[in-house]
Amino acid sequence: MNPYFEPLIQTLIVALRSSKLKAVHPNQKTGPLYELTNLDKRCLYNYNFWIKLIRENYSSNTFQELINLVAHENEYLSEIIINAILKGFYRLQVDECKNYIEAASYLMLIEDSYQK
């Protein structure tokens, strides 16, 4: 596990939270506090990014919050995460699947319009 990657993920979560919040100032129109750049989006939609996140053993709360922020009402990104989970299951031994099972459970517990 890379110890410097956890703070990066936490920073990403802060940016994602801010991109969904609306700024309400009397002299400004309402809008996101932070607009995700194309590089931010490329990172989030990168299959290898999700493989690394799942493979590494980061704190459960950080990983769960990131999945909840990005996969809620986002079918395309949910599919990317699901593919990363399934390909990880394929390559691992039974005793190594904890992180992948945890990621799958976070994804399945998101309450959005795609949940049936």
C-alpha positions as CSV (number, residue, x, y, z in Angstrom):
1,M,0.0,0.0,0.0
2,N,1.3,3.4,-0.9
3,P,0.9,5.6,2.2
4,Y,0.7,8.8,0.0
5,F,-2.2,7.6,-2.0
6,E,-4.8,7.7,0.9
7,P,-4.6,11.5,1.3
8,L,-4.9,11.9,-2.4
9,I,-8.1,9.9,-2.4
10,Q,-9.4,12.0,0.5
11,T,-8.6,15.2,-1.4
12,L,-10.5,13.8,-4.4
13,I,-13.5,13.2,-2.1
14,V,-13.4,16.8,-0.9
15,A,-13.3,18.0,-4.5
16,L,-16.2,15.8,-5.5
17,R,-18.2,16.9,-2.5
18,S,-17.6,20.6,-3.5
19,S,-18.4,19.9,-7.1
20,K,-21.9,18.7,-6.1
21,L,-22.5,21.5,-3.6
22,K,-24.0,24.8,-4.8
23,A,-22.5,28.1,-3.8
24,V,-25.0,30.6,-2.7
25,H,-23.7,34.1,-2.5
26,P,-25.8,37.3,-3.1
27,N,-23.5,38.6,-5.8
28,Q,-22.9,35.3,-7.6
29,K,-25.2,32.9,-9.5
30,T,-25.7,29.5,-8.0
31,G,-23.2,26.9,-9.3
32,P,-20.7,24.3,-8.3
33,L,-17.9,25.4,-6.0
34,Y,-15.5,23.3,-8.0
35,E,-15.8,22.2,-11.6
36,L,-14.1,18.8,-12.3
37,T,-11.5,19.2,-15.0
38,N,-11.1,16.8,-17.9
39,L,-8.1,15.3,-16.2
40,D,-10.2,14.8,-13.0
41,K,-12.8,13.0,-15.1
42,R,-10.3,10.9,-16.9
43,C,-8.9,9.7,-13.6
44,L,-12.4,8.8,-12.3
45,Y,-13.4,7.0,-15.4
46,N,-10.1,5.1,-15.7
47,Y,-10.5,1.4,-15.2
48,N,-6.9,1.0,-13.8
49,F,-7.6,3.7,-11.2
50,W,-10.4,1.6,-9.8
51,I,-8.3,-1.6,-9.9
52,K,-5.6,0.2,-7.9
53,L,-8.1,1.5,-5.4
54,I,-9.7,-1.9,-4.8
55,R,-6.4,-3.8,-4.8
56,E,-4.8,-1.5,-2.2
57,N,-6.1,-1.7,1.4
58,Y,-7.3,1.8,2.1
59,S,-9.7,2.8,4.9
60,S,-13.2,1.4,4.4
61,N,-14.8,4.8,5.1
62,T,-12.7,6.6,2.4
63,F,-13.4,4.0,-0.2
64,Q,-17.1,3.7,0.6
65,E,-17.5,7.5,0.4
66,L,-15.7,7.7,-2.9
67,I,-17.9,5.0,-4.4
68,N,-21.1,6.6,-3.0
69,L,-20.1,10.0,-4.5
70,V,-19.2,8.8,-8.0
71,A,-21.5,5.9,-8.6
72,H,-24.8,7.3,-7.4
73,E,-27.1,7.8,-10.5
74,N,-24.0,7.1,-12.7
75,E,-24.6,3.9,-14.6
76,Y,-21.5,4.2,-16.8
77,L,-19.1,4.6,-13.9
78,S,-20.9,1.9,-11.9
79,E,-20.2,-0.4,-14.8
80,I,-16.5,0.5,-14.8
81,I,-16.3,-0.2,-11.0
82,I,-18.2,-3.5,-11.5
83,N,-15.8,-4.6,-14.2
84,A,-12.8,-3.9,-12.0
85,I,-14.4,-5.9,-9.1
86,L,-15.3,-8.9,-11.4
87,K,-11.9,-9.0,-13.0
88,G,-10.3,-8.8,-9.6
89,F,-12.3,-11.8,-8.4
90,Y,-11.1,-13.7,-11.4
91,R,-7.4,-13.2,-10.6
92,L,-7.5,-13.7,-6.8
93,Q,-7.5,-16.6,-4.4
94,V,-10.5,-17.0,-2.1
95,D,-8.6,-15.5,0.9
96,E,-7.6,-12.4,-1.1
97,C,-11.1,-11.3,-2.1
98,K,-11.9,-9.2,1.0
99,N,-11.3,-5.8,-0.7
100,Y,-13.3,-6.8,-3.7
101,I,-16.3,-8.1,-1.7
102,E,-16.2,-4.8,0.3
103,A,-16.2,-2.7,-2.9
104,A,-19.1,-4.8,-4.3
105,S,-21.1,-4.3,-1.1
106,Y,-20.6,-0.5,-1.1
107,L,-21.8,-0.4,-4.8
108,M,-24.8,-2.6,-4.2
109,L,-26.0,-0.5,-1.2
110,I,-26.2,2.8,-3.1
111,E,-29.8,3.8,-3.1
112,D,-30.5,5.4,-6.5
113,S,-32.9,4.9,-9.5
114,Y,-30.8,1.9,-10.8
115,Q,-31.4,-0.2,-7.7
116,K,-34.1,-2.7,-8.2
